[in-house]
Amino acid sequence: MTQSKKNRTTVEIHNRKYTIVGEEPPHHIQMVAGMVDQKMKEIQEGNPHLDTTKLAVLTAVNTMNDYLKLKDEYTDLLDQIQKKERKKNG
């Protein structure tokens, strides 16, 4: 079995450094970390007394909510495309 090359990228999220190991290129990991950091800042602005753990959980919940909405929109768009193609070909 061949193993994919793993990249180690150090990022800063909420004033803490993390080393992320994965197959994605470092610039991608840095972009993701920047988005997480930004989302944490946004949530903290509205809830300045949250401890880091609660802030992290709220960030994860908000991010998953956004992901699920986008996934549903994507599925709806695919369904619309398939219906149009069936009409066109049928």
mmCIF file of the C-alpha atoms, coordinates in Angstrom:
data_MODEL
# 
_entry.id   MODEL 
# 
loop_
_atom_site.group_PDB 
_atom_site.id 
_atom_site.type_symbol 
_atom_site.label_atom_id 
_atom_site.label_alt_id 
_atom_site.label_comp_id 
_atom_site.label_asym_id 
_atom_site.label_entity_id 
_atom_site.label_seq_id 
_atom_site.pdbx_PDB_ins_code 
_atom_site.Cartn_x 
_atom_site.Cartn_y 
_atom_site.Cartn_z 
_atom_site.occupancy 
_atom_site.B_iso_or_equiv 
_atom_site.pdbx_formal_charge 
_atom_site.auth_seq_id 
_atom_site.auth_comp_id 
_atom_site.auth_asym_id 
_atom_site.auth_atom_id 
_atom_site.pdbx_PDB_model_num 
ATOM 1  C CA . MET A 1 1  ? 0.000   0.000  0.000   1.00 0.00 ? 1  MET A CA 1 
ATOM 2  C CA . THR A 1 2  ? 1.196   3.477  -0.784  1.00 0.00 ? 2  THR A CA 1 
ATOM 3  C CA . GLN A 1 3  ? 0.860   6.259  1.700   1.00 0.00 ? 3  GLN A CA 1 
ATOM 4  C CA . SER A 1 4  ? 0.013   9.771  0.618   1.00 0.00 ? 4  SER A CA 1 
ATOM 5  C CA . LYS A 1 5  ? 2.430   12.488 1.564   1.00 0.00 ? 5  LYS A CA 1 
ATOM 6  C CA . LYS A 1 6  ? 1.388   14.122 4.821   1.00 0.00 ? 6  LYS A CA 1 
ATOM 7  C CA . ASN A 1 7  ? 1.928   17.828 5.259   1.00 0.00 ? 7  ASN A CA 1 
ATOM 8  C CA . ARG A 1 8  ? 2.535   19.412 8.656   1.00 0.00 ? 8  ARG A CA 1 
ATOM 9  C CA . THR A 1 9  ? 1.244   22.959 8.920   1.00 0.00 ? 9  THR A CA 1 
ATOM 10 C CA . THR A 1 10 ? 1.342   25.138 12.006  1.00 0.00 ? 10 THR A CA 1 
ATOM 11 C CA . VAL A 1 11 ? -1.595  27.518 12.329  1.00 0.00 ? 11 VAL A CA 1 
ATOM 12 C CA . GLU A 1 12 ? -2.908  29.904 14.941  1.00 0.00 ? 12 GLU A CA 1 
ATOM 13 C CA . ILE A 1 13 ? -6.533  29.724 16.021  1.00 0.00 ? 13 ILE A CA 1 
ATOM 14 C CA . HIS A 1 14 ? -7.872  31.854 18.873  1.00 0.00 ? 14 HIS A CA 1 
ATOM 15 C CA . ASN A 1 15 ? -4.344  32.840 19.899  1.00 0.00 ? 15 ASN A CA 1 
ATOM 16 C CA . ARG A 1 16 ? -3.154  29.235 20.174  1.00 0.00 ? 16 ARG A CA 1 
ATOM 17 C CA . LYS A 1 17 ? -0.837  27.362 17.851  1.00 0.00 ? 17 LYS A CA 1 
ATOM 18 C CA . TYR A 1 18 ? -1.824  24.004 16.396  1.00 0.00 ? 18 TYR A CA 1 
ATOM 19 C CA . THR A 1 19 ? 0.063   21.666 14.095  1.00 0.00 ? 19 THR A CA 1 
ATOM 20 C CA . ILE A 1 20 ? -2.280  20.147 11.554  1.00 0.00 ? 20 ILE A CA 1 
ATOM 21 C CA . VAL A 1 21 ? -1.194  16.993 9.733   1.00 0.00 ? 21 VAL A CA 1 
ATOM 22 C CA . GLY A 1 22 ? -2.994  16.081 6.533   1.00 0.00 ? 22 GLY A CA 1 
ATOM 23 C CA . GLU A 1 23 ? -2.829  15.560 2.809   1.00 0.00 ? 23 GLU A CA 1 
ATOM 24 C CA . GLU A 1 24 ? -4.094  19.019 1.934   1.00 0.00 ? 24 GLU A CA 1 
ATOM 25 C CA . PRO A 1 25 ? -1.568  21.664 0.880   1.00 0.00 ? 25 PRO A CA 1 
ATOM 26 C CA . PRO A 1 26 ? -0.403  24.072 3.601   1.00 0.00 ? 26 PRO A CA 1 
ATOM 27 C CA . HIS A 1 27 ? -2.156  27.069 2.013   1.00 0.00 ? 27 HIS A CA 1 
ATOM 28 C CA . HIS A 1 28 ? -5.468  25.190 2.215   1.00 0.00 ? 28 HIS A CA 1 
ATOM 29 C CA . ILE A 1 29 ? -4.946  24.337 5.897   1.00 0.00 ? 29 ILE A CA 1 
ATOM 30 C CA . GLN A 1 30 ? -4.033  27.956 6.609   1.00 0.00 ? 30 GLN A CA 1 
ATOM 31 C CA . MET A 1 31 ? -7.182  29.157 4.840   1.00 0.00 ? 31 MET A CA 1 
ATOM 32 C CA . VAL A 1 32 ? -9.379  26.754 6.834   1.00 0.00 ? 32 VAL A CA 1 
ATOM 33 C CA . ALA A 1 33 ? -7.705  27.757 10.102  1.00 0.00 ? 33 ALA A CA 1 
ATOM 34 C CA . GLY A 1 34 ? -8.206  31.421 9.241   1.00 0.00 ? 34 GLY A CA 1 
ATOM 35 C CA . MET A 1 35 ? -11.904 30.811 8.648   1.00 0.00 ? 35 MET A CA 1 
ATOM 36 C CA . VAL A 1 36 ? -12.239 28.974 11.979  1.00 0.00 ? 36 VAL A CA 1 
ATOM 37 C CA . ASP A 1 37 ? -10.396 31.787 13.751  1.00 0.00 ? 37 ASP A CA 1 
ATOM 38 C CA . GLN A 1 38 ? -12.650 34.398 12.128  1.00 0.00 ? 38 GLN A CA 1 
ATOM 39 C CA . LYS A 1 39 ? -15.824 32.496 13.062  1.00 0.00 ? 39 LYS A CA 1 
ATOM 40 C CA . MET A 1 40 ? -14.607 32.204 16.666  1.00 0.00 ? 40 MET A CA 1 
ATOM 41 C CA . LYS A 1 41 ? -13.969 35.971 16.755  1.00 0.00 ? 41 LYS A CA 1 
ATOM 42 C CA . GLU A 1 42 ? -17.457 36.673 15.398  1.00 0.00 ? 42 GLU A CA 1 
ATOM 43 C CA . ILE A 1 43 ? -19.117 34.456 17.996  1.00 0.00 ? 43 ILE A CA 1 
ATOM 44 C CA . GLN A 1 44 ? -16.958 35.837 20.795  1.00 0.00 ? 44 GLN A CA 1 
ATOM 45 C CA . GLU A 1 45 ? -17.932 39.408 19.886  1.00 0.00 ? 45 GLU A CA 1 
ATOM 46 C CA . GLY A 1 46 ? -21.559 38.519 20.580  1.00 0.00 ? 46 GLY A CA 1 
ATOM 47 C CA . ASN A 1 47 ? -20.715 36.420 23.648  1.00 0.00 ? 47 ASN A CA 1 
ATOM 48 C CA . PRO A 1 48 ? -17.608 37.928 25.249  1.00 0.00 ? 48 PRO A CA 1 
ATOM 49 C CA . HIS A 1 49 ? -17.839 35.883 28.461  1.00 0.00 ? 49 HIS A CA 1 
ATOM 50 C CA . LEU A 1 50 ? -17.672 32.432 26.851  1.00 0.00 ? 50 LEU A CA 1 
ATOM 51 C CA . ASP A 1 51 ? -14.750 30.267 27.860  1.00 0.00 ? 51 ASP A CA 1 
ATOM 52 C CA . THR A 1 52 ? -12.659 28.717 25.083  1.00 0.00 ? 52 THR A CA 1 
ATOM 53 C CA . THR A 1 53 ? -14.357 25.318 25.249  1.00 0.00 ? 53 THR A CA 1 
ATOM 54 C CA . LYS A 1 54 ? -17.866 26.746 24.911  1.00 0.00 ? 54 LYS A CA 1 
ATOM 55 C CA . LEU A 1 55 ? -16.669 29.093 22.190  1.00 0.00 ? 55 LEU A CA 1 
ATOM 56 C CA . ALA A 1 56 ? -15.151 26.171 20.282  1.00 0.00 ? 56 ALA A CA 1 
ATOM 57 C CA . VAL A 1 57 ? -18.347 24.109 20.593  1.00 0.00 ? 57 VAL A CA 1 
ATOM 58 C CA . LEU A 1 58 ? -20.526 27.006 19.418  1.00 0.00 ? 58 LEU A CA 1 
ATOM 59 C CA . THR A 1 59 ? -18.157 27.551 16.509  1.00 0.00 ? 59 THR A CA 1 
ATOM 60 C CA . ALA A 1 60 ? -18.403 23.872 15.566  1.00 0.00 ? 60 ALA A CA 1 
ATOM 61 C CA . VAL A 1 61 ? -22.211 23.917 15.827  1.00 0.00 ? 61 VAL A CA 1 
ATOM 62 C CA . ASN A 1 62 ? -22.480 27.084 13.717  1.00 0.00 ? 62 ASN A CA 1 
ATOM 63 C CA . THR A 1 63 ? -20.072 25.724 11.129  1.00 0.00 ? 63 THR A CA 1 
ATOM 64 C CA . MET A 1 64 ? -21.891 22.382 10.885  1.00 0.00 ? 64 MET A CA 1 
ATOM 65 C CA . ASN A 1 65 ? -25.189 24.222 10.539  1.00 0.00 ? 65 ASN A CA 1 
ATOM 66 C CA . ASP A 1 66 ? -23.747 26.245 7.644   1.00 0.00 ? 66 ASP A CA 1 
ATOM 67 C CA . TYR A 1 67 ? -22.371 23.066 6.075   1.00 0.00 ? 67 TYR A CA 1 
ATOM 68 C CA . LEU A 1 68 ? -25.707 21.247 6.273   1.00 0.00 ? 68 LEU A CA 1 
ATOM 69 C CA . LYS A 1 69 ? -27.548 24.203 4.740   1.00 0.00 ? 69 LYS A CA 1 
ATOM 70 C CA . LEU A 1 70 ? -25.073 24.295 1.856   1.00 0.00 ? 70 LEU A CA 1 
ATOM 71 C CA . LYS A 1 71 ? -25.306 20.530 1.417   1.00 0.00 ? 71 LYS A CA 1 
ATOM 72 C CA . ASP A 1 72 ? -29.108 20.752 1.200   1.00 0.00 ? 72 ASP A CA 1 
ATOM 73 C CA . GLU A 1 73 ? -28.864 23.613 -1.317  1.00 0.00 ? 73 GLU A CA 1 
ATOM 74 C CA . TYR A 1 74 ? -26.400 21.582 -3.374  1.00 0.00 ? 74 TYR A CA 1 
ATOM 75 C CA . THR A 1 75 ? -28.716 18.557 -3.353  1.00 0.00 ? 75 THR A CA 1 
ATOM 76 C CA . ASP A 1 76 ? -31.662 20.742 -4.393  1.00 0.00 ? 76 ASP A CA 1 
ATOM 77 C CA . LEU A 1 77 ? -29.643 22.221 -7.260  1.00 0.00 ? 77 LEU A CA 1 
ATOM 78 C CA . LEU A 1 78 ? -28.602 18.767 -8.455  1.00 0.00 ? 78 LEU A CA 1 
ATOM 79 C CA . ASP A 1 79 ? -32.240 17.654 -8.376  1.00 0.00 ? 79 ASP A CA 1 
ATOM 80 C CA . GLN A 1 80 ? -33.263 20.706 -10.419 1.00 0.00 ? 80 GLN A CA 1 
ATOM 81 C CA . ILE A 1 81 ? -30.547 20.014 -12.988 1.00 0.00 ? 81 ILE A CA 1 
ATOM 82 C CA . GLN A 1 82 ? -31.567 16.358 -13.274 1.00 0.00 ? 82 GLN A CA 1 
ATOM 83 C CA . LYS A 1 83 ? -35.236 17.304 -13.736 1.00 0.00 ? 83 LYS A CA 1 
ATOM 84 C CA . LYS A 1 84 ? -34.348 19.794 -16.494 1.00 0.00 ? 84 LYS A CA 1 
ATOM 85 C CA . GLU A 1 85 ? -32.188 17.206 -18.253 1.00 0.00 ? 85 GLU A CA 1 
ATOM 86 C CA . ARG A 1 86 ? -34.983 14.611 -18.071 1.00 0.00 ? 86 ARG A CA 1 
ATOM 87 C CA . LYS A 1 87 ? -37.429 17.101 -19.599 1.00 0.00 ? 87 LYS A CA 1 
ATOM 88 C CA . LYS A 1 88 ? -34.901 17.993 -22.286 1.00 0.00 ? 88 LYS A CA 1 
ATOM 89 C CA . ASN A 1 89 ? -34.154 14.337 -23.128 1.00 0.00 ? 89 ASN A CA 1 
ATOM 90 C CA . GLY A 1 90 ? -37.613 12.927 -22.488 1.00 0.00 ? 90 GLY A CA 1 
# 
